[in-house]
Structure formats: structure tokens, C-alpha cells
């Protein structure tokens, strides 16, 4: 195992991905049972993005070989937190979703950086 793959930041990314996936299951259950139908769509969208990107972090982080990919995964985590968090906060506390587009843009950028890094290998 290389030094990057066993580093604390890599372990934090992996753990954050697992927590995102777990929270997305709870968020889906909450959406299904505790909110009005109009709010369900936002919560389900937040849960889907959190789950998918959480699983991606769990799968990709332990196999990091370069700092470039680590930076991309940190952007992926930040983007997911901003996007899903913004949608969830809008439903739970009436917050604005102004951060959702920024989070979505960070997720897109992160995936493009992962693609560039894969082509550079």
C-alpha cells in the first residue's frame, strides 16, 4: 500500500463516504415517512446524490496513488455536502438552496478531474 492510500486524509475521505451513505439511508426513510409529498422530491434527490457519491468515496479513496486524485475526491465531498446539504436544509429549516448549484458544479469538476487523472496514468 502506498503512503497516500494509507494516509489520514484518505481514511477521512473513506469514512466520510460511508457516513454520507448511511445518512442518505436515514434521509430517504425520513422523506418516505415524515414529510409532505412536495418536500419528498428534494430529500430523495439529496439522498441519491449523497449515497452515490458516498459510495464513490468509499470505493475510490483507498486506491489513491496521487495527490491530484485526492484533491478531486475532497472536491467531490465538498460538492456533495453543499448540494445535498442545501436541499436538505431547505426542507428541514427553510434555508435557501443557493449553495446547491455551487455544490453541483464542484461535483462535476471533481468527476472531470478524476477522468483527467485516469488518462494521465
Backbone as CSV, one residue per row, in Angstrom:
resi,resn,N_x,N_y,N_z,CA_x,CA_y,CA_z,C_x,C_y,C_z
1,UNK,0.857,-1.175,0.000,0.000,0.000,0.000,0.901,1.235,0.000
2,UNK,0.567,2.212,-0.839,1.407,3.404,-0.892,1.061,4.358,0.250
3,UNK,1.914,5.381,0.412,1.755,6.308,1.533,0.463,7.111,1.434
4,UNK,0.047,7.479,0.220,-1.188,8.255,0.069,-2.396,7.413,0.452
5,UNK,-2.437,6.165,0.006,-3.591,5.305,0.269,-3.785,5.023,1.752
6,UNK,-2.717,5.060,2.540,-2.849,4.769,3.970,-2.839,6.028,4.834
7,UNK,-2.864,7.202,4.220,-2.771,8.451,4.971,-4.072,8.779,5.693
8,UNK,-3.957,9.646,6.675,-5.135,10.102,7.418,-6.165,10.766,6.505
9,UNK,-5.770,11.660,5.581,-6.776,12.249,4.695,-7.545,11.200,3.880
10,UNK,-6.861,10.163,3.448,-7.524,9.106,2.692,-8.511,8.353,3.572
11,UNK,-8.112,8.061,4.787,-9.028,7.379,5.710,-10.218,8.267,6.043
12,UNK,-9.995,9.572,6.162,-11.096,10.505,6.419,-12.065,10.549,5.244
13,UNK,-11.545,10.554,4.023,-12.410,10.526,2.840,-13.257,9.255,2.808
14,UNK,-12.638,8.134,3.109,-13.362,6.863,3.124,-14.450,6.874,4.192
15,UNK,-14.107,7.333,5.382,-15.089,7.394,6.466,-16.207,8.372,6.135
16,UNK,-15.861,9.517,5.560,-16.885,10.496,5.180,-17.837,9.909,4.148
17,UNK,-17.305,9.147,3.215,-18.159,8.496,2.220,-19.122,7.517,2.858
18,UNK,-18.639,6.751,3.809,-19.505,5.793,4.499,-20.584,6.506,5.303
19,UNK,-20.216,7.611,5.951,-21.197,8.386,6.719,-22.237,9.001,5.779
20,UNK,-21.797,9.525,4.637,-22.748,10.052,3.650,-23.749,8.977,3.226
21,UNK,-23.249,7.785,2.943,-24.139,6.699,2.525,-25.126,6.345,3.636
22,UNK,-24.648,6.268,4.861,-25.536,5.943,5.988,-26.589,7.029,6.192
23,UNK,-26.164,8.283,6.154,-27.115,9.379,6.328,-28.136,9.422,5.196
24,UNK,-27.725,9.029,4.011,-28.664,9.044,2.894,-29.781,8.017,3.090
25,UNK,-29.459,6.895,3.709,-30.494,5.900,4.007,-31.486,6.478,5.012
26,UNK,-30.967,7.124,6.046,-31.846,7.748,7.038,-32.673,8.868,6.414
27,UNK,-32.062,9.649,5.548,-32.774,10.738,4.887,-33.893,10.207,4.000
28,UNK,-33.639,9.123,3.303,-34.688,8.509,2.472,-35.845,8.004,3.316
29,UNK,-35.522,7.396,4.436,-36.583,6.910,5.329,-37.393,8.073,5.871
30,UNK,-36.720,9.129,6.252,-37.423,10.317,6.745,-38.321,10.885,5.654
31,UNK,-37.802,10.973,4.440,-38.592,11.504,3.328,-39.827,10.654,3.070
32,UNK,-39.683,9.360,3.207,-40.801,8.456,2.918,-41.890,8.514,3.973
33,UNK,-41.522,8.852,5.211,-42.483,8.719,6.300,-42.837,10.004,7.049
34,UNK,-42.046,11.059,6.912,-42.249,12.183,7.822,-42.431,13.544,7.156
35,UNK,-42.411,13.621,5.851,-42.580,14.928,5.212,-43.703,14.873,4.187
36,UNK,-44.216,16.055,3.862,-45.281,16.121,2.876,-44.719,15.776,1.490
37,UNK,-45.568,15.314,0.605,-45.112,14.868,-0.717,-44.289,15.903,-1.488
38,UNK,-44.602,17.181,-1.350,-43.839,18.199,-2.070,-42.380,18.260,-1.666
39,UNK,-42.093,17.978,-0.417,-40.711,18.022,0.077,-39.966,16.718,-0.181
40,UNK,-40.705,15.657,-0.429,-40.062,14.363,-0.641,-39.086,14.381,-1.808
41,UNK,-39.455,15.029,-2.885,-38.590,15.045,-4.067,-37.219,15.637,-3.740
42,UNK,-37.191,16.747,-3.031,-35.910,17.361,-2.668,-35.083,16.438,-1.783
43,UNK,-35.725,15.824,-0.808,-34.981,14.940,0.097,-34.495,13.687,-0.620
44,UNK,-35.328,13.129,-1.494,-34.886,11.959,-2.258,-33.709,12.318,-3.172
45,UNK,-33.765,13.484,-3.789,-32.655,13.918,-4.639,-31.382,14.068,-3.811
46,UNK,-31.496,14.699,-2.661,-30.337,14.859,-1.778,-29.786,13.498,-1.365
47,UNK,-30.682,12.567,-1.040,-30.254,11.233,-0.604,-29.565,10.470,-1.723
48,UNK,-30.099,10.545,-2.928,-29.496,9.832,-4.063,-28.078,10.333,-4.324
49,UNK,-27.911,11.652,-4.341,-26.577,12.203,-4.581,-25.627,11.876,-3.438
50,UNK,-26.098,11.957,-2.203,-25.241,11.628,-1.058,-24.846,10.158,-1.079
51,UNK,-25.794,9.289,-1.401,-25.486,7.865,-1.421,-24.490,7.529,-2.532
52,UNK,-24.793,7.983,-3.731,-23.912,7.670,-4.862,-22.507,8.190,-4.684
53,UNK,-22.391,9.413,-4.232,-21.059,9.983,-4.061,-20.371,9.455,-2.806
54,UNK,-21.151,9.086,-1.804,-20.565,8.437,-0.633,-19.936,7.101,-1.000
55,UNK,-20.671,6.312,-1.789,-20.132,5.022,-2.241,-18.892,5.238,-3.115
56,UNK,-18.926,6.263,-3.958,-17.756,6.561,-4.794,-16.536,6.881,-3.935
57,UNK,-16.727,7.660,-2.880,-15.605,7.978,-1.994,-15.065,6.720,-1.313
58,UNK,-15.973,5.874,-0.852,-15.543,4.632,-0.194,-14.768,3.754,-1.171
59,UNK,-15.200,3.714,-2.420,-14.552,2.863,-3.413,-13.232,3.441,-3.917
60,UNK,-13.181,4.739,-4.126,-12.005,5.343,-4.754,-10.901,5.738,-3.784
61,UNK,-11.250,6.239,-2.621,-10.242,6.779,-1.701,-9.151,5.768,-1.313
62,UNK,-9.484,4.523,-1.008,-8.415,3.605,-0.611,-7.417,3.275,-1.726
63,UNK,-7.738,3.631,-2.960,-6.868,3.298,-4.092,-6.138,4.511,-4.657
64,UNK,-6.097,5.578,-3.893,-5.413,6.784,-4.353,-3.930,6.525,-4.553
65,UNK,-3.421,7.091,-5.628,-1.989,6.983,-5.888,-1.335,8.353,-5.998
66,UNK,-2.170,9.372,-6.279,-1.608,10.704,-6.476,-2.428,11.748,-5.733
67,UNK,-1.762,12.822,-5.389,-2.414,13.923,-4.680,-3.486,14.588,-5.552
68,UNK,-3.309,14.564,-6.872,-4.283,15.150,-7.780,-5.654,14.508,-7.586
69,UNK,-5.681,13.179,-7.504,-6.948,12.479,-7.306,-7.494,12.750,-5.910
70,UNK,-6.615,12.850,-4.919,-7.089,13.154,-3.578,-7.782,14.511,-3.568
71,UNK,-7.212,15.488,-4.238,-7.844,16.801,-4.313,-9.213,16.704,-4.987
72,UNK,-9.305,15.903,-6.032,-10.586,15.711,-6.719,-11.623,15.094,-5.779
73,UNK,-11.215,14.136,-4.969,-12.154,13.495,-4.056,-12.584,14.438,-2.936
74,UNK,-11.693,15.317,-2.487,-12.094,16.319,-1.493,-13.111,17.287,-2.107
75,UNK,-12.908,17.638,-3.383,-13.894,18.476,-4.074,-15.230,17.747,-4.202
76,UNK,-15.172,16.453,-4.464,-16.387,15.643,-4.570,-17.145,15.646,-3.241
77,UNK,-16.421,15.476,-2.148,-17.051,15.505,-0.829,-17.657,16.882,-0.553
78,UNK,-16.909,17.934,-0.795,-17.417,19.280,-0.549,-18.647,19.569,-1.415
79,UNK,-18.580,19.199,-2.677,-19.708,19.417,-3.566,-20.950,18.666,-3.118
80,UNK,-20.773,17.439,-2.680,-21.901,16.638,-2.205,-22.502,17.247,-0.951
81,UNK,-21.647,17.678,-0.032,-22.150,18.302,1.192,-22.930,19.583,0.884
82,UNK,-22.415,20.385,-0.032,-23.108,21.626,-0.380,-24.417,21.352,-1.112
83,UNK,-24.391,20.429,-2.065,-25.591,20.138,-2.854,-26.654,19.451,-1.998
84,UNK,-26.321,18.317,-1.447,-27.301,17.571,-0.647,-27.670,18.321,0.619
85,UNK,-26.691,18.961,1.230,-26.960,19.723,2.444,-27.899,20.885,2.190
86,UNK,-27.733,21.555,1.070,-28.587,22.683,0.733,-30.038,22.234,0.515
87,UNK,-30.216,21.141,-0.208,-31.573,20.626,-0.437,-32.214,20.163,0.870
88,UNK,-31.434,19.499,1.698,-31.954,19.005,2.976,-32.294,20.164,3.907
89,UNK,-31.416,21.147,3.998,-31.666,22.304,4.857,-32.890,23.093,4.393
90,UNK,-33.123,23.123,3.101,-34.299,23.817,2.580,-35.578,23.191,3.113
91,UNK,-35.596,21.863,3.187,-36.788,21.159,3.668,-36.885,21.232,5.195
92,UNK,-35.778,20.993,5.871,-35.823,20.877,7.328,-35.936,22.215,8.058
93,UNK,-35.248,23.246,7.564,-35.241,24.518,8.283,-35.614,25.713,7.413
94,UNK,-36.040,25.450,6.187,-36.451,26.534,5.309,-35.312,27.372,4.757
95,UNK,-34.109,26.824,4.737,-32.946,27.556,4.225,-33.016,27.672,2.699
96,UNK,-32.255,28.583,2.183,-32.171,28.770,0.738,-31.380,27.624,0.108
97,UNK,-31.651,27.360,-1.149,-30.888,26.351,-1.888,-29.796,27.002,-2.735
98,UNK,-29.388,28.192,-2.367,-28.419,28.942,-3.160,-27.087,28.203,-3.317
99,UNK,-26.738,27.346,-2.383,-25.467,26.621,-2.470,-25.544,25.356,-3.322
100,UNK,-26.737,24.905,-3.632,-26.893,23.666,-4.408,-26.208,23.734,-5.778
101,UNK,-26.394,24.800,-6.556,-25.707,24.844,-7.860,-24.184,24.855,-7.734
102,UNK,-23.681,25.529,-6.712,-22.232,25.533,-6.492,-21.752,24.122,-6.153
103,UNK,-22.499,23.426,-5.291,-22.146,22.044,-4.965,-22.196,21.146,-6.178
104,UNK,-23.212,21.306,-7.001,-23.305,20.515,-8.231,-22.143,20.772,-9.166
105,UNK,-21.749,22.028,-9.270,-20.608,22.380,-10.115,-19.327,21.752,-9.587
106,UNK,-19.151,21.750,-8.277,-17.960,21.104,-7.693,-17.954,19.601,-7.958
107,UNK,-19.128,18.960,-7.887,-19.191,17.524,-8.182,-18.809,17.255,-9.632
108,UNK,-19.325,18.066,-10.555,-18.977,17.896,-11.968,-17.475,18.076,-12.165
109,UNK,-16.927,19.133,-11.590,-15.492,19.398,-11.696,-14.677,18.243,-11.120
110,UNK,-15.090,17.736,-9.982,-14.366,16.635,-9.345,-14.335,15.402,-10.248
111,UNK,-15.476,15.054,-10.823,-15.512,13.888,-11.712,-14.649,14.108,-12.951
112,UNK,-14.630,15.327,-13.476,-13.764,15.610,-14.623,-12.293,15.505,-14.240
113,UNK,-11.944,15.929,-13.033,-10.553,15.787,-12.566,-10.174,14.322,-12.391
114,UNK,-11.102,13.501,-11.904,-10.835,12.062,-11.796,-10.604,11.487,-13.188
115,UNK,-11.391,11.908,-14.159,-11.212,11.424,-15.535,-9.867,11.837,-16.100
116,UNK,-9.478,13.101,-15.896,-8.184,13.577,-16.375,-7.063,12.785,-15.723
117,UNK,-7.166,12.552,-14.428,-6.128,11.803,-13.736,-6.035,10.373,-14.259
118,UNK,-7.184,9.772,-14.561,-7.171,8.404,-15.104,-6.472,8.356,-16.459
119,UNK,-6.646,9.377,-17.264,-5.991,9.419,-18.569,-4.511,9.701,-18.477
120,UNK,-4.088,10.328,-17.392,-2.663,10.662,-17.205,-1.835,9.486,-16.724
121,UNK,-2.460,8.432,-16.261,-1.707,7.315,-15.670,-0.834,6.620,-16.657
